[in-house]
Amino acid sequence: MRDQDAAESLPFTLNETHYLILSRIESEQERNFYESETVRQQWSAEQLQRFYDYDLFGRYAISCDKDALMKTAIIEN
C-alpha cells in the first residue's frame, strides 16, 4: 500500500488548532455543530475559522433550505 493510500484510509481527526478554535465558542450547541461539521466535511482549521466568522451556525439555524445553505457557504468560503 502506498503512503498516500494509507493516509487517505485514516479517519479524519481534529488537530490542536481545531480544538483551540472550538474552545472559544461559548455555546455548547454551537460548538457541537462546528465540531461535527468539521469532522463530517473534513474542514481544515482555516476553513473552520472562516465558517465560524461567516456565522454558519446562525444561518443554518434559521435556514429553510439547509442543504442549499451548506453548498452556498462552501462555495463562498
Long-range contacts (C-beta under 8 A, 24 or more apart in sequence): 12-39, 12-42, 14-38, 14-39, 15-45, 17-45, 18-45, 18-48, 21-45, 21-48, 21-49, 21-52, 22-48, 25-52, 30-57, 33-57, 33-60, 41-74, 47-77, 50-77, 51-77
